[in-house]
Amino acid sequence: MMNLADKVLAVNNDLPIRTNAPVHSGKVRSVYWLTETDSKRLIEEKGYDVPSDTSLAIMVISDRISAFDCIWSGENNMRGVPGKGAALNAISNHWFKLFKDQGLADSHILDIPHPFVWIVQKAKPVMIEAICRQYITGSMWRAYTKGERDFCGIELPEGLAKDSKLPKLLQTPSTKGILKDIPGVPAVDDVNITRKNIEDNFASFNFKSVEDISLYEKLLTEGFDVISTALAKIDQVFVDTKFEFGYVKDVNGEDKLIYMDEVGTPDSSRIWDGEAYRAGKVVENSKEGFRQLLLNHFPDPDILLNKDRMDEREALARDNELPLSVLMDVSKTYTEIAEKITGQKIILSDNPKAEIIAILREQYQLID
């Protein structure tokens, strides 16, 4: 009998993919930059619609789960959530395709060799976490209850109720990474910024022109609306989300603004069950449910919310294995919402790592 933990891809930065650059590992994905020779060969062999000298990378998702800037694991050596990686990629693939079909913008993805794997072209990221909010909840609600009314230069009215729909869709951008020497913007990660901050320092945020700020706002709103409309058809409420943008070169070598990272997933968005919401109850079909569970699970939730207690928080994540039932509930949330959105079953691989290696060796000649 195969152990369930074996079906989880927890470590994704040790694949024998040919590269001469260090593997970059984020909280969930690892990026392998291909050699110049392999990039050129694949562009030619697979007919990717990019300039022949484009740098390509293999992005491998994992089943790791991060919350409050820590990675969590469970008993029985469960180092992730079964089905989570495949569910996230399937949802992103679905929305990226819809955006492209509806003429919004492309993404950085050129090919999907395996449910855990993307082949992407090198993009220069816009240094903004582009956040769109349709309801007031979470950190915005916490700030609102403390009397804050100005969010990223937008004034909110008095008298809003928790989890209620906002008067209009709000864009509340924050910095992606630490940006130095921008007047009025502290050099810390994830700090709220206004449109004026972006306009006055557009090049510092990696925008090619001031006009592209309007394009990014348009793609943000349109992307949000496309997902929100599609989710409403399966009776799900699209509450808020984070998009990321970047520039790539098109086939003629011109810069174009694209969607990158992931879109509309339970990791980057809040999604509520429509029926429960109408009955006055919030049922989370996103990672927010896991965050709430952690806040209830530990006796001192301030450790998870207070950035000054990061050492204690890291110790909490390292030294506490969560009950298996918790991770299986999270697995159910992710796979069920992915199946609802895509209409396709999420199949758990018996050994995702072996499958990925076989495909990249046989079909892409990227493994010696």
C-alpha positions in Angstrom: 0.0 0.0 0.0 1.5 3.3 -1.0 1.9 5.8 1.8 -0.2 9.0 1.3 2.9 11.1 2.2 4.7 9.6 -0.9 2.0 11.2 -3.1 2.9 14.6 -1.7 5.6 16.6 -3.5 7.2 18.6 -0.7 10.7 19.1 -1.9 10.8 20.4 -5.5 14.3 22.0 -5.7 16.3 18.7 -6.1 15.2 17.6 -9.6 18.1 16.6 -11.9 17.1 19.2 -14.5 20.0 20.4 -16.6 20.8 24.0 -15.4 23.9 26.1 -14.9 22.2 28.5 -12.5 21.1 28.1 -8.9 17.6 26.7 -8.4 15.4 29.5 -7.1 12.9 28.3 -4.5 9.9 30.3 -3.3 7.3 29.2 -0.7 5.5 26.9 -3.1 7.3 26.9 -6.5 10.9 26.2 -7.6 12.4 27.7 -10.8 15.1 26.0 -12.9 16.7 28.2 -15.5 17.5 26.3 -18.6 20.8 26.6 -20.4 21.0 28.9 -23.4 21.4 25.8 -25.6 18.3 24.0 -24.2 16.2 27.2 -24.3 17.1 27.7 -28.0 16.5 24.0 -28.8 13.0 23.9 -27.1 11.9 27.2 -28.7 12.7 25.6 -32.1 11.5 22.1 -31.5 8.2 23.0 -29.8 7.5 26.1 -31.8 7.1 28.5 -28.9 6.0 31.9 -30.0 8.9 33.9 -28.5 12.2 35.3 -29.8 14.8 32.5 -30.4 17.2 34.0 -27.7 14.5 34.0 -24.9 15.6 32.5 -21.6 13.2 29.7 -20.5 12.7 28.1 -17.1 11.0 25.1 -15.7 8.7 26.0 -12.8 7.8 23.1 -10.6 5.0 23.5 -8.0 5.0 21.7 -4.7 2.3 20.6 -2.3 3.8 22.6 0.5 1.5 24.9 2.4 2.6 28.3 3.7 0.6 30.6 5.9 1.7 33.6 8.0 5.1 33.4 6.1 5.8 29.9 7.5 5.7 26.4 6.0 3.4 23.9 7.9 3.5 20.2 8.1 1.5 17.3 9.6 1.8 14.1 11.5 2.8 10.8 9.7 5.6 12.8 7.9 3.1 14.8 5.8 5.2 17.6 4.4 2.4 19.2 2.4 -1.2 18.9 1.3 -2.2 16.0 -1.1 -3.5 17.5 -4.4 -2.7 21.1 -3.6 0.0 21.7 -6.2 -2.0 20.0 -9.0 -5.2 22.0 -8.0 -3.4 25.4 -7.9 -1.8 24.8 -11.3 -5.1 23.5 -12.8 -7.0 26.6 -11.6 -4.3 29.1 -12.8 -4.1 27.3 -16.2 -7.9 27.6 -16.5 -7.9 31.4 -15.8 -4.8 32.2 -17.9 -6.5 30.4 -20.9 -9.7 32.3 -20.3 -7.9 35.6 -20.2 -6.1 34.8 -23.4 -9.3 33.6 -25.1 -11.1 36.9 -24.1 -8.2 39.0 -25.4 -7.0 40.4 -22.0 -3.3 39.5 -22.0 -0.9 36.5 -22.2 0.8 34.8 -19.3 4.4 33.7 -18.9 3.5 30.0 -19.5 4.5 28.5 -22.8 3.9 24.8 -22.1 2.5 22.5 -19.5 4.4 19.1 -19.6 2.8 17.8 -16.4 0.2 19.0 -13.9 3.0 20.1 -11.6 5.1 21.8 -14.2 5.1 24.9 -16.3 7.7 25.9 -19.0 7.8 29.7 -18.8 9.7 32.5 -20.5 11.8 34.9 -18.5 9.7 37.9 -17.4 10.8 41.2 -15.7 8.3 41.5 -12.8 6.5 44.7 -12.0 7.4 45.2 -8.4 3.8 45.5 -7.2 1.4 43.1 -5.5 -1.7 44.0 -7.4 -4.6 43.5 -5.0 -8.2 43.8 -6.0 -11.0 43.7 -3.3 -14.7 43.4 -3.9 -15.7 42.8 -0.2 -14.3 44.2 3.1 -12.7 41.5 5.2 -9.4 40.3 6.6 -6.6 42.9 7.1 -8.7 45.6 5.5 -11.6 45.0 8.0 -9.2 44.9 10.9 -7.7 48.3 9.9 -11.3 49.7 9.3 -12.4 48.7 12.8 -9.4 50.7 14.2 -10.7 53.8 12.4 -8.6 53.7 9.2 -10.5 55.0 6.2 -7.8 55.8 3.7 -6.6 52.7 1.8 -3.9 53.3 -0.8 -5.2 56.8 -1.3 -8.9 55.6 -1.6 -11.3 56.9 1.0 -13.8 54.4 2.4 -17.2 55.5 3.7 -18.4 55.2 7.3 -20.8 52.4 8.3 -19.5 49.4 6.4 -20.3 46.0 7.9 -17.8 43.1 8.1 -17.7 40.9 5.0 -20.0 43.3 3.1 -19.7 44.1 -0.5 -17.7 47.3 -1.1 -19.3 50.3 -2.9 -17.0 49.5 -5.9 -14.1 47.2 -6.8 -11.0 48.5 -5.0 -7.4 48.3 -6.2 -5.1 48.4 -3.1 -1.5 47.8 -4.4 1.5 47.1 -2.2 5.2 46.7 -2.8 6.6 43.4 -3.9 9.9 43.0 -2.1 11.9 45.8 -0.6 12.2 48.9 -2.8 14.7 51.5 -1.8 14.9 55.3 -2.4 11.2 55.8 -3.3 10.0 59.0 -1.6 7.2 58.3 0.8 7.5 54.5 0.5 9.2 52.7 3.4 11.9 50.2 2.3 10.0 47.2 3.6 8.3 44.3 1.9 4.5 44.4 1.3 3.8 48.0 2.2 0.6 49.7 0.9 1.2 52.3 -1.9 -1.0 54.8 -3.8 -1.4 55.3 -7.5 0.5 58.6 -7.1 3.5 56.7 -5.6 3.5 54.5 -8.7 3.0 57.4 -11.2 5.8 59.5 -9.6 8.3 56.5 -9.5 7.0 54.2 -12.3 10.5 53.2 -13.4 11.4 52.1 -9.8 8.4 49.7 -10.0 9.7 48.4 -13.4 7.0 50.0 -15.5 8.3 50.8 -19.0 6.1 53.9 -19.3 3.6 55.9 -17.2 0.8 54.8 -19.7 1.4 51.1 -18.7 0.1 51.9 -15.2 -3.4 52.4 -16.7 -2.9 49.1 -18.7 -2.0 47.3 -15.5 -5.1 48.7 -13.8 -7.3 47.7 -16.7 -5.9 44.1 -16.8 -6.4 43.9 -13.1 -10.0 44.9 -13.2 -10.8 42.9 -16.3 -9.1 39.8 -14.9 -11.0 40.2 -11.7 -14.3 40.5 -13.5 -13.7 37.5 -15.8 -13.0 35.3 -12.7 -15.8 36.8 -10.6 -18.3 36.2 -13.4 -17.2 32.6 -13.9 -17.2 31.9 -10.2 -20.7 33.3 -9.8 -21.9 30.6 -12.3 -20.8 27.9 -9.9 -22.2 29.9 -6.9 -18.9 31.1 -5.5 -18.1 34.6 -4.4 -14.8 36.1 -5.6 -13.9 38.3 -2.6 -10.4 39.5 -3.2 -7.3 38.5 -5.0 -3.6 39.3 -5.8 -2.3 39.4 -9.3 1.3 39.8 -10.4 2.4 41.4 -13.7 5.6 41.4 -15.7 7.1 42.2 -19.1 8.2 39.7 -21.7 9.4 40.1 -25.2 7.0 39.1 -27.9 8.1 37.3 -31.1 9.2 40.6 -32.6 11.2 41.5 -29.6 8.7 44.2 -28.3 7.9 44.5 -24.6 4.5 43.3 -23.6 2.8 43.4 -20.2 1.5 39.9 -19.1 0.0 38.1 -16.2 2.5 36.1 -14.2 2.9 33.9 -11.2 -0.6 32.5 -10.5 -4.1 33.9 -10.8 -7.4 33.3 -9.1 -6.2 30.4 -6.9 -7.2 29.6 -3.3 -3.7 30.6 -2.4 -3.8 34.1 -3.9 -7.6 34.8 -3.4 -10.5 34.6 -1.0 -13.4 32.6 -2.4 -16.6 32.2 -0.4 -19.4 29.7 -0.9 -22.4 31.7 -2.4 -25.2 29.8 -0.7 -23.6 30.1 2.8 -22.9 33.8 2.2 -26.5 34.5 1.4 -27.5 32.8 4.6 -25.2 35.1 6.5 -22.3 32.7 7.0 -18.8 32.8 5.5 -17.5 29.4 4.3 -14.0 29.8 2.9 -13.0 27.8 -0.3 -9.5 29.1 -0.1 -6.4 29.2 2.1 -8.1 31.7 4.4 -9.9 28.7 6.0 -6.5 27.2 6.9 -5.3 30.6 8.3 -8.4 30.8 10.5 -7.9 27.2 11.6 -4.3 28.0 12.7 -5.5 31.1 14.6 -8.0 28.9 16.5 -5.6 25.9 16.9 -2.9 27.7 18.9 -3.6 29.3 22.3 -1.8 32.6 21.4 -2.9 33.8 18.0 -0.9 37.0 18.3 2.2 35.0 17.5 0.8 34.4 14.0 -0.4 38.0 13.5 2.5 40.0 15.1 5.4 40.5 12.8 7.6 41.3 15.8 7.2 37.7 17.0 8.6 36.0 13.9 11.1 33.8 15.8 8.3 32.4 17.9 6.1 31.9 14.9 8.8 30.0 13.0 9.3 27.8 16.1 5.6 27.1 16.2 5.5 26.0 12.6 8.7 23.9 13.0 7.8 22.2 16.3 4.1 21.5 15.8 2.9 18.8 13.4 -0.7 19.5 12.6 -3.3 16.7 12.8 -3.6 14.7 9.6 -7.4 15.5 9.5 -6.5 19.2 9.2 -4.3 18.7 6.1 -6.9 16.4 4.6 -9.6 19.0 5.1 -7.4 21.6 3.3 -6.8 19.0 0.6 -10.6 18.6 0.1 -11.0 22.4 -0.1 -8.3 22.8 -2.8 -9.3 19.8 -4.9 -13.0 20.4 -4.7 -12.8 24.1 -5.8 -10.4 23.2 -8.6 -12.8 20.5 -9.9 -15.7 23.0 -9.7 -13.8 25.6 -11.6 -12.2 23.4 -14.3 -14.8 20.7 -14.5 -11.9 18.2 -14.5 -11.0 15.6 -11.8 -7.8 16.3 -9.8 -5.8 13.0 -9.9 -3.2 12.4 -7.2 0.0 11.1 -8.7 1.5 8.0 -7.0 4.9 9.5 -7.3 4.9 13.0 -8.8 8.6 13.4 -8.8 9.3 10.3 -10.8 6.6 11.2 -13.3 8.1 14.7 -13.8 11.6 13.3 -14.3 10.4 10.8 -16.8 8.5 13.4 -18.9 11.3 16.0 -18.9 13.8 13.3 -19.8 11.8 11.5 -22.6 9.8 14.4 -24.1 12.0 17.4 -23.5 15.6 15.9 -23.2 16.3 18.1 -20.1 17.6 15.4 -17.9 20.9 13.6 -18.6 
